[in-house]
Amino acid sequence: MSRLPRELFRKLLAGERTLRLREGDTLFERGDAGDGCYWLRRGVLAVCVASATGEQRTLAILGPGAIVGELAMIDGLPRSASVQAIRECELTFVSRTAFTELLQRHPELYIDIVMTLAARLRQSDEDLVASSFLTVRARVARALLQFARQLGEEAGPGRILIRHNVTQSDLAAMAGVARESVSRTLREWQRQKIVEGSSRSGYVVRKASLERAAAE
């Protein structure tokens, strides 16, 4: 989607419906029909899955400009995860039918789709390789920085307030580590004043320190 020529992307969006979500609303659930994708114009979304015990885990945080559910445009299979609004959102829905019709009129776009999928696969491979060598601290720092980028507010020089209930379980799921490892890491950072506060009151983080930890 994001690699489509600008004029064709504009045509694809023309006439498609706009959707607004309030904080806490669900965009779609895992298992729902993959009937199209969404372009996030404004707001923040969380990509979630449910654990074996029914508890929800956040896998990713998406901000403005993100394309959500784009694989459904290719395979039409059910949604692989749930997506919820954690800030008020405005999205444009692009139906799979409209996308298919555009491809029929412009078959040359298939090469753009192949390039997009290849880029996604390459990025996934790079992320997998990187995560195999990253320390636990680096993985947790990267997860916390995702929240800081999308939900953070300036709280003084170099300090970012994350006004959101960021649970240790969410950080563990995003970082691919055990919750106990997240707990130990946060305690260490709180002693060092890299992270202050709590999931309930909101974390205040020192961005530069987290970025250094993310590069370890």
N, C-alpha and C positions, 0 to 999 in steps of 0.2 A: 504493500500500500504506500508506504512512505517513499518508495523509489519510483512511483509512477510519475510520468511527465506532469508538470504543474497544471497544464491546461486540461489534460484528461482527468486528473485528480479533481479539479474544480467541477468538471462535467459530472463526474461520478457522485459528488456530494450534492449537486443541484437537485432539488426536489425531494431529497431524502429528509426524513423527519428528525426534528430536534427533541431530545429527551432531557428533562431536568430531574435530578435526584436530590433529595434532602439528606443531610447527614444521617447515616444509619440505614438508608434504603439499600436494597439489594438490586444490582443490575441484572444478574442472572445467577442461577445455581448450578453446581456441578450436575451433569446429566441432562440439563435442558437441551433442547434442539439447537443445533448450530446453524441458525438461519441467517447469519450475517455478522458484521463486526461494528465496532463503535470507535469513533474518533473523539477523544477527550479534549474538549475545547477549554474547559475551566474546571478546577477542583482537584481532588485527590481520591484515588481508588486504592483499595486493598485487594490483592488476589489471595484467596484463602482456600484451605481444605480442612476437612474434619478428621480428627484422629480416630483411632479404633474405639476410643471410649466416648466419642461424640464431642470432644472439645475441639474448638476451632483454632487453627494455626494460620498465621499470616506468612505467605511465601514471598510476596513482593509488594512494593508501594509504587504506584504509577501517578505521574503528574501530567500537567497540560502538554498536549502534543502526542501523547501515547495512543497507539492503536490497540484496541482490546478485542480479543476473540478473532483475530485475523485468520487463524488456521481453519476456521469454519468456512471461510471463503474458498478454500482449496478442497477440503475433504468432506465438508458437510456433516461431520461426526458430532456427537453430543459434546457439550462443554466439559473440559477436563478439570475445571476448578470453579469455585464461586467467586464473584466479584461484588464488593460492597463499597458504598461511598463513605469515606471518613471525613469528608468536607462536602459542602454543597457542590454539585457537579452539573455541568452542561455538556451534553454529548450529541454527536450526530450519528444516527444509525444508517449504515449502508447495507442493504439487503444482498444476500447471495445472488438473488435473481438479477438485480441490477448489475452486479459485478460480472455475472456470466454473460449478460447481454452486451456489456461493454467489450468483453473479450471476443465475442463473436464478430463485433464490428471492427475491432482492432487486434487481430491475432498476433501482431508484432509485440504486444504487451507480455506475452508468455515469457519472453527472455528476461523482462524486468522481474517477473514473479520468480523465475528460477534463480536470478541473481539475489533476490531478497531472501529466499529460502537458504541459499548457499551461505549468505552472510550470517544468517541466524545460526546455522549449523556450525559454522566456523567459530562464532562467538561462544556458542555452548561448549565446544571442544576446548577453547582457550580458558573459559571459566572453570571447566572441570580440571584441566591441567593445573591451573593456578591454585585452585582450592586444595589440590593434593599436596601442595608444598607450603601453603600458608599456615601460619601458626593459629592457634585458637584465638589469641588476642586479635590478630589481623582479621579473622573472619567475623568476630563479634563487632569490631570497629567498623567494618564495611556495612554490616547490617544496621548498626546504629546511625551511621552516616546517611543511609537511605531515608530514615525517618527525619533526620535533621534537614536534609535537602528539601523534602517535600512538605514538612510540617513545622519546620523550625522558625523561630522568631528571634530577632536580635535581642540579647539580654546583657549588653555591655561589650566592651572590646574583646573580640575573639570568643565570646560566649554565646551559645545558641540555646534557647528554651524550646523544648519539644513538648508542646501542650497537648499531649495525647497519652492514653493509657498503653504504654509500650511494655508488654509483659515479657518476662524472661523466656517463656515458652515461645513467643513470637520470634524473639531474637535467636533462640536456639534453632527454630525451624528455618529461618532465613539464612543463618550462618552454617547450618548443617553440622551442629555440634550438640552435645548433651546439655540439658538445662543446668545441670550442676556446674558445668564448665562456664556457662554464662554467669551464674551466680558468683563463682570465685573471681571471675574477671571483673565484674562490676564492683565487688567489694574492694579489690585491689585499686581500681580506678577511683573509687570514692575516697580511699585513704590518700591517694595522690592528688585529689581535687580535680581530676580530669572529668569526672562525672559527679554531679550533686543532685539531690532530690530523690524521688522515687517514681515508680510507675504510676502511682495514684496522683501525686502532686505535680508530676511532670519532671522530666530530667533536664538539667542544665549541663551542657557539655562544652568542653574546650575543643573547638573544631580542629585547630592545628595539631593538638596532641593526638586526637583520634585519627587524623590523616596520617601522622607519622606511624601510629600503631597499625593502621591498615596496610602500610607498605612493608611491614616486617616480613 
